[in-house]
Amino acid sequence: MVEVNEELNSIMSDLQSARIDYHEGSRQKMRAEILESLKRMFPELVFGRLLDLCHPIHKKYQLAVTKVFGRYMTAIIVSTEKCARDCIRFLKEERAEPETFLALDYLDIKPINEKLREIRGAKMMIDVVQTAIPQLRKVIQFVCTNALVCETIKEAKQIAFDGSERIKTVALDGTLFSKSGVISGGSSDLRFKARLWDEKELNEMKTIRDQLLNELRVSTPKGRLAVIAECTLFGLRVELQILVLGKQVEYSLSQCVYARAASFAVDVFNRGVDVHTEG
């Protein structure tokens, strides 16, 4: 019980320090519902969105990976071209917004240039992206190609253009150097999009927290206070979402509200566990 309580406190602490409450709008909810429908219709053929199936090996690579992934970041991964076509047909019938699909049996994947791994001051993009699904490695290879990621803009530019042949590189801040000579910087839109990686992690923490709360509620006679803590956090999220709606309220204010309510919730929860222990 103590271990579960400690883990729950740790999760709540992480949520409290999160910079943004990721409020999912109606458009995102609709897209999520469509994806779930596709998964039910084509089980084991629809994997999910690329964003949800992989992640950078370290937070410092988030901007660079987001830049290279581009429009494929939220693409839906499916097993076959036929499945992709069936999914597109379903979207049209439901009048849902268009989606990008990547079919595993239809991707034209360029071979990995192993020599690029020998370049000092750079890593291959495919080496800084992890996935637990073996089949997804080919998707990551398709999206990343032979791009390299460098610590600084200076290093990325030098490696991209100063060698015997041009190489696609990206700096940690999202500045991309294409083989064609086009240079594109990391914009505020890119930084906003990169936050999706944090949103994913935040949602995973919330799932773990809910599981721990349920475990304590079932196993503890005094679990009522645990439910109070859970409801307090739910009310907190609603309050915070109202505050940040339209992004017109400074983060410092929303953080203050979050810290105050989260602290209260944890305190209530701890008192509930203490009562049970003493009884």
C-alpha positions as CSV (number, residue, x, y, z in Angstrom):
1,M,0.0,0.0,0.0
2,V,2.8,2.4,0.9
3,E,4.6,1.6,-2.4
4,V,1.4,2.3,-4.4
5,N,0.9,5.6,-2.5
6,E,4.4,6.7,-3.2
7,E,4.1,5.9,-6.9
8,L,0.8,7.8,-7.0
9,N,2.4,10.8,-5.3
10,S,5.2,10.7,-7.8
11,I,2.8,10.7,-10.7
12,M,0.8,13.6,-9.3
13,S,4.0,15.5,-8.8
14,D,4.9,15.1,-12.4
15,L,1.4,16.2,-13.5
16,Q,1.7,19.2,-11.2
17,S,4.9,20.3,-12.8
18,A,3.8,19.9,-16.4
19,R,4.0,23.2,-18.3
20,I,0.7,22.8,-20.2
21,D,-2.7,21.2,-19.6
22,Y,-3.3,19.6,-23.0
23,H,-6.9,20.3,-23.7
24,E,-8.2,18.1,-26.6
25,G,-10.6,20.1,-28.7
26,S,-13.6,18.7,-30.6
27,R,-11.5,18.2,-33.8
28,Q,-8.9,16.1,-32.0
29,K,-11.7,14.1,-30.3
30,M,-13.4,13.4,-33.6
31,R,-10.1,12.2,-35.1
32,A,-9.5,10.0,-32.1
33,E,-13.0,8.5,-32.4
34,I,-12.5,7.8,-36.1
35,L,-9.2,6.1,-35.4
36,E,-10.8,3.9,-32.8
37,S,-13.6,3.0,-35.3
38,L,-10.9,2.0,-37.8
39,K,-9.2,-0.2,-35.3
40,R,-12.4,-2.0,-34.5
41,M,-13.2,-2.4,-38.2
42,F,-9.8,-3.7,-39.1
43,P,-8.3,-5.3,-36.0
44,E,-4.6,-6.1,-36.3
45,L,-4.4,-4.2,-39.6
46,V,-4.6,-0.7,-38.2
47,F,-1.7,0.1,-35.8
48,G,-2.4,3.7,-34.9
49,R,-0.8,7.1,-35.5
50,L,3.0,7.2,-35.9
51,L,3.2,9.6,-33.0
52,D,1.7,7.1,-30.6
53,L,3.8,4.2,-31.8
54,C,7.3,5.6,-31.3
55,H,9.1,8.3,-29.4
56,P,12.5,10.0,-29.4
57,I,15.1,8.4,-27.1
58,H,15.6,11.7,-25.3
59,K,13.5,14.9,-24.9
60,K,16.3,16.9,-26.5
61,Y,15.5,15.2,-29.9
62,Q,11.8,16.1,-29.9
63,L,12.1,19.2,-32.1
64,A,14.5,17.5,-34.5
65,V,12.3,14.4,-34.8
66,T,9.2,16.5,-35.2
67,K,10.8,18.5,-38.0
68,V,11.9,15.4,-40.0
69,F,8.6,13.5,-39.4
70,G,6.7,16.5,-40.8
71,R,3.2,15.6,-42.0
72,Y,3.8,12.0,-41.3
73,M,3.9,12.6,-37.5
74,T,0.1,12.0,-37.2
75,A,-0.1,9.5,-40.1
76,I,-2.1,6.3,-39.5
77,I,0.0,3.2,-39.9
78,V,-1.7,0.2,-41.5
79,S,-0.5,-3.2,-42.7
80,T,-1.6,-3.2,-46.3
81,E,-2.5,-0.9,-49.2
82,K,-6.0,-2.5,-49.4
83,C,-6.6,-1.7,-45.7
84,A,-5.6,1.9,-46.4
85,R,-8.0,2.2,-49.3
86,D,-10.8,0.7,-47.2
87,C,-10.0,3.2,-44.4
88,I,-10.2,6.1,-46.9
89,R,-13.5,4.8,-48.2
90,F,-14.8,4.7,-44.6
91,L,-13.7,8.3,-44.0
92,K,-15.5,9.5,-47.1
93,E,-18.7,7.7,-46.1
94,E,-18.5,9.3,-42.6
95,R,-17.6,12.7,-44.1
96,A,-14.6,12.8,-41.8
97,E,-11.5,15.0,-42.5
98,P,-8.8,13.4,-44.7
99,E,-6.0,11.4,-43.1
100,T,-2.6,10.3,-44.3
101,F,-2.0,6.5,-44.3
102,L,1.3,4.6,-44.5
103,A,0.9,1.0,-45.6
104,L,3.7,-1.3,-44.6
105,D,3.5,-3.3,-47.8
106,Y,3.5,-0.2,-50.1
107,L,6.4,1.9,-48.8
108,D,9.3,2.6,-51.0
109,I,12.2,2.5,-48.5
110,K,15.7,3.7,-49.3
111,P,18.5,1.5,-47.9
112,I,20.4,2.8,-44.9
113,N,23.8,4.4,-45.7
114,E,25.8,2.8,-42.9
115,K,28.8,5.1,-43.6
116,L,26.8,8.0,-42.2
117,R,27.0,6.5,-38.7
118,E,30.8,7.1,-38.8
119,I,30.4,10.9,-39.1
120,R,31.5,12.6,-35.9
121,G,29.2,15.0,-34.2
122,A,26.0,13.5,-35.7
123,K,23.6,10.7,-35.2
124,M,21.3,9.0,-37.7
125,M,17.7,10.1,-37.1
126,I,16.6,6.5,-37.2
127,D,18.9,5.8,-34.3
128,V,17.2,8.4,-32.0
129,V,13.7,7.1,-32.5
130,Q,12.4,4.1,-30.6
131,T,9.5,1.8,-31.1
132,A,8.3,-1.4,-29.4
133,I,6.8,-2.7,-32.6
134,P,9.3,-4.4,-34.9
135,Q,7.3,-3.8,-38.1
136,L,7.4,-0.1,-37.4
137,R,11.1,0.2,-38.0
138,K,10.5,0.2,-41.7
139,V,8.1,3.1,-41.3
140,I,10.6,5.1,-39.3
141,Q,13.2,4.3,-41.9
142,F,10.8,5.5,-44.6
143,V,10.1,8.8,-42.8
144,C,13.6,9.6,-41.6
145,T,15.5,8.4,-44.7
146,N,19.2,8.9,-44.1
147,A,18.8,12.2,-42.3
148,L,21.3,13.1,-39.5
149,V,20.7,15.0,-36.3
150,C,23.4,17.4,-34.9
151,E,23.7,19.3,-31.7
152,T,24.1,22.7,-33.2
153,I,23.1,24.6,-36.4
154,K,26.8,25.2,-37.2
155,E,27.5,21.4,-37.1
156,A,24.4,20.6,-39.1
157,K,25.2,23.1,-41.8
158,Q,28.8,22.0,-42.0
159,I,27.9,18.3,-42.3
160,A,25.1,19.0,-44.8
161,F,27.1,21.1,-47.3
162,D,30.8,20.8,-46.8
163,G,31.4,17.2,-47.6
164,S,31.8,15.4,-51.0
165,E,28.1,15.0,-51.2
166,R,25.2,16.8,-49.6
167,I,23.5,15.2,-46.6
168,K,20.1,16.0,-45.1
169,T,20.7,17.2,-41.6
170,V,18.7,18.8,-38.7
171,A,19.9,20.6,-35.6
172,L,18.4,20.0,-32.2
173,D,16.4,23.3,-32.5
174,G,14.6,22.0,-35.6
175,T,16.6,23.9,-38.2
176,L,16.7,21.6,-41.3
177,F,19.3,21.6,-44.1
178,S,17.9,19.8,-47.2
179,K,20.1,18.2,-49.8
180,S,18.6,20.7,-52.3
181,G,20.1,23.6,-50.3
182,V,16.8,24.7,-48.8
183,I,17.1,25.7,-45.1
184,S,14.1,25.9,-42.9
185,G,14.2,27.0,-39.3
186,G,12.4,25.8,-36.2
187,S,9.2,27.9,-36.0
188,S,6.8,28.4,-33.1
189,D,4.4,26.1,-34.9
190,L,7.1,23.4,-34.8
191,R,7.6,23.9,-31.1
192,F,3.8,23.6,-30.5
193,K,3.6,20.5,-32.6
194,A,6.6,19.0,-30.7
195,R,4.6,19.3,-27.5
196,L,2.5,16.4,-28.7
197,W,5.3,14.1,-27.4
198,D,4.8,15.6,-23.9
199,E,1.1,15.3,-24.3
200,K,1.5,11.6,-25.0
201,E,3.7,11.2,-21.9
202,L,1.2,13.2,-19.8
203,N,-1.7,11.0,-20.9
204,E,0.3,7.9,-20.0
205,M,1.0,9.3,-16.6
206,K,-2.8,10.0,-16.1
207,T,-3.6,6.4,-17.1
208,I,-1.1,5.1,-14.5
209,R,-2.5,7.4,-11.9
210,D,-6.1,6.3,-12.6
211,Q,-5.1,2.6,-12.3
212,L,-3.4,3.3,-9.0
213,L,-6.4,5.1,-7.7
214,N,-8.7,2.3,-8.7
215,E,-6.3,-0.2,-7.0
216,L,-6.4,1.7,-3.8
217,R,-10.1,2.3,-4.0
218,V,-10.8,-1.4,-4.3
219,S,-8.3,-2.6,-1.7
220,T,-8.9,0.1,1.0
221,P,-12.0,0.2,3.2
222,K,-11.4,3.9,3.6
223,G,-11.2,4.4,-0.2
224,R,-13.8,7.1,-0.2
225,L,-11.1,9.8,0.5
226,A,-9.1,8.4,-2.5
227,V,-12.2,9.0,-4.6
228,I,-12.4,12.6,-3.2
229,A,-8.8,13.2,-4.3
230,E,-9.5,11.8,-7.7
231,C,-12.6,14.0,-8.1
232,T,-10.6,17.0,-6.9
233,L,-8.0,16.5,-9.6
234,F,-10.8,16.2,-12.2
235,G,-12.3,19.5,-11.1
236,L,-8.8,21.0,-11.2
237,R,-8.4,20.0,-14.8
238,V,-11.7,21.5,-15.8
239,E,-10.8,24.8,-13.9
240,L,-7.4,24.9,-15.6
241,Q,-8.8,24.3,-19.1
242,I,-11.2,27.2,-18.6
243,L,-8.4,29.4,-17.6
244,V,-6.1,28.6,-20.5
245,L,-8.9,28.4,-23.1
246,G,-7.9,30.5,-26.1
247,K,-4.4,30.8,-24.6
248,Q,-5.3,34.2,-23.2
249,V,-4.1,33.5,-19.6
250,E,-0.5,33.4,-18.6
251,Y,0.9,30.0,-17.7
252,S,2.0,31.2,-14.3
253,L,-1.6,31.7,-13.2
254,S,-2.7,28.3,-14.4
255,Q,0.3,26.7,-12.7
256,C,-0.6,28.4,-9.5
257,V,-4.1,27.0,-9.6
258,Y,-2.8,23.5,-10.6
259,A,-0.3,23.5,-7.7
260,R,-2.9,24.6,-5.1
261,A,-5.5,22.0,-6.1
262,A,-3.1,19.2,-6.7
263,S,-1.5,19.8,-3.3
264,F,-4.9,19.7,-1.7
265,A,-5.8,16.5,-3.5
266,V,-2.6,14.7,-2.5
267,D,-3.1,15.8,1.1
268,V,-6.7,14.5,1.2
269,F,-5.6,11.2,-0.4
270,N,-2.7,10.8,2.1
271,R,-5.0,11.4,5.1
272,G,-7.2,8.6,3.7
273,V,-4.4,6.2,3.5
274,D,-3.2,7.2,7.0
275,V,-6.7,6.6,8.5
276,H,-6.7,3.1,7.0
277,T,-3.2,2.3,8.2
278,E,-4.0,3.4,11.8
279,G,-7.3,1.5,11.8
